Amino acid sequence: MIVKTLLKGAKTDEEYRNKLKSRCKADILLCFAGAAAIIAALFAMMRMETMHAGFVCGLFSGTGAVIIVMGIKEYIKAKKLLRDEKRLRAERLKESDERNSLIMQKTMYLTGYIMLGLCYVTMLISVFFNMTVFWCIWAVTILYCLLLAVIKKYYEKNL
């Protein structure tokens, strides 16, 4: 979904075809990222000797497998679209629909601010129990705010 959101906005079928080719490359990178997560889980399984090792290895191998499956699914879907002109045009029109674009923009905007609020509440609670959790969430919050400012400046300059 994130790849689709970042690589959308084609006005012609040829532009959309190029976007699909870029998505295919991104899907291949996602598959490699999923494989890297599985490999990291296997290495962690060999090195970790705590009771959390099973959870951590399962988490990373499971998410890695899902990333690989979704990358392959999207890759196959894009390749099928590249072969069929009618479906390619229909999909381009569906994706370039302004209503869908506005819905996605508002969804991502609101989700970002809800996550920021949840991070703040988590910091308030964690300060009483574990400072490590507090500093991790604080770093995520600061990084989010910095990224938000940088990306906003980028779009103000380029749009």
RAUR-V133328 format. One record per pair of residues at least 24 apart in sequence whose ideal C-beta (glycine too) atoms are under 6 Angstrom apart, sorted by the first residue. I is the first residue (numbers start at 0). J is the second residue. D is the distance in whole Angstrom. If there is no record, write none. Layout:
I:J:D
I:J:D
//
This chain:
4:103:6
7:94:5
9:91:6
12:88:6
15:91:4
19:77:5
19:80:6
19:81:6
22:77:5
23:74:6
23:77:5
26:70:4
26:73:5
26:74:4
29:66:6
29:70:4
30:67:5
30:70:4
33:63:4
33:66:3
33:67:4
36:62:6
36:63:3
37:63:4
//
